[in-house]
Amino acid sequence: MDDSNNEYIKMKKQIEKIFDKATSSKNVHEAVLFVENSKGDFSLDCGYGGKDINSPLFMASISKLFVTSCILILQEKKKLSLDDYLVDYFNKDDLKGLHNYKGNEYSYDLKISDLLFQTSGLPHWVEESDIAERILQEDFEVRFKELLEKTKTLKPHFSPNTRKKAFYGEINFDLLIKIIENITGSPLAKVYQDYIFTPLGLTKTYLPTKIDDFIPNIYYKNESLHRPKFLTSISDGITTAEDLMLFLKGFWGGSLFSQSIFEKLSIYKKLQMSMGPIFYGGGYMQIPMKSIYTFFMGKGELIGHSGSTGSFAFYFPEKDLYFVGDFNQMANPGLPIRLLIKLAYKIK
């Protein structure tokens, strides 16, 4: 057995130990972790509670990587520019009052880049309204216009593209989705199929559009919630860890769009305090390993996205490792972030 095999065996044991500890949490009922390198000669999957790499999982905000992909593909096709203004794609009356900050109207100054980088300053309609609480109590449908109007009742956090500031707000990507549909003349599900699913061979990934489409239950503490009306109306997808790995490698590997764009996207700003150690770049999260969470002794960065239901999809360039999976727990969205930091810090 050569040295690389010995190293892989050691690494697998480290990963399994960290995963086992993470799944010992009392609120974790099921989980999956899938780890591979670029070549695929190192591969490990861990399951818990009956979940494996072929089990359906709700992507939640990992779907933002799919939206980002479409925006970048459309940019390469010269269908849009990140410097385009929102008013080029929306009725001016619909945007009116969306971003009023300290007596100034910034709604017509917003650009696609402000949405993609989460630097618009727009609020988070989930966390800053009654919607989060309603999700726990009932199933209901939301529409884009309703979310737009709700956002107008909330206060922006800063003027667009304020130096060093970013604020994670769902409406940013809701607006990007409408821009994609506007340009292509197709619903998002078809755009995903044409631009991502078919090119990458994702056979178990889909965007649910009807309440009778299969949608996994989501846990909040010990309660298993079924919310088909809500989840089909917010444009978040369903996938498996196996498909998600194919997508993540395609996203970072240049299969969907040119990798050269990352030079312009890798401008990171720290998100709001509730987002912990996460920074945001052009359509994806960054977790710097040299931080208080690693006693400033870590190296490199984790880049990708996590979701509020415990889903995650990150690349660790320092070790050329991809991490995807799910904890399916709304009550502890920070769990995958802590897992990933431990994995990236401990793996030698």
C-alpha positions, 0 to 999 in steps of 0.5 A: 500500500503506497503513502497516498492510500495510507493518507486517504485511510487516515483522512477517512477515519478523521472525517467519519469521527467528526461526522459521528460527533456532529450527528450525536446532537439530539436534534439531528434525526438524519444526515448525509455527508459526501466528500470527494476530491477533483479526480474522484480517487478519494471518495467517502460518504457517511449516512445517518438515520437512513439517509444516504447519497441517493436520498432526496434532500431539500437544497434551500439556499444552495439553490442560490448557486444554481441561480448564480450559474444561470446569471453567469451563463447569461452573461457569457451569452451576452444576454446581460451584464452585472452592471445592468440596472434593475429598472432595465428588467422591471416596471419602474412602478413595481420597484418604487419604494423598494429601497428607501434609506434615510430619506433617499430613494435607491430603488432605481440605482440597484444593479444586478451586481448588488443582488449577486454580491448581497450588497443591495442593503435590502432586508431579509423578508424571512427573518425580518417579518412574520413569515419565519414564524408562520412557516412553523405553524402552517403551510401557505403559498407566497408570490413574488409580488407579495414578497416585493411588497413585504420587503417595501415595508421593511427598512433597508440596512444601508445604501447600495454597495456601501464599502465593506458592507453586505447583508444576506437578504432573500429578495436579492435572489428572488429578483435575480430569478425574475431577471433570468425568466425575463431574459430567457422567456422561460420558467426557472425550472426549464432554464435549470434543465437546459443550462444545468441539469442536462449539461451536467447529467443531473438526473435526480435534481429538480425544481418542484412546481406543483404541490404533488411533486415529491418534497421531503419533510423538514425537521424543526427540532423534533417536529417533521414539517411538510410544507409543499405550498410554501416550498414550491413557491420559493424556487428552491430545488430538490437534489441528492448528495450524489447529484449535488457533488456533480453540480459543485464540481461543475460550478467550480470546475468550469463545466458551466461557465468560464472559471476566469469569472471568479477573479471578479466574483472573489470580492468578499464582504462580511455578512450580518452578525447572525450569519456567523463567520460567513462572508459573501462574494459574487453569488456564493459564501466564503468561510475564511479558515484563518479566524477566531473559529480556528484560533487563527491557525487555519489555512485557506477558505471554504467556498460554496453555500449552505441552506437554512435547513442544514444543507451544504455544498462547499469546496476547500481548494487548500486540500482539493476537497468537495463537501456536500450533504444535509442535516435537515434541521431548521432549528440549527442552521449553523450545524453544517458550518461548524462541521465544515470548519472542523473538517477543513481544520482537522484534515491533514 
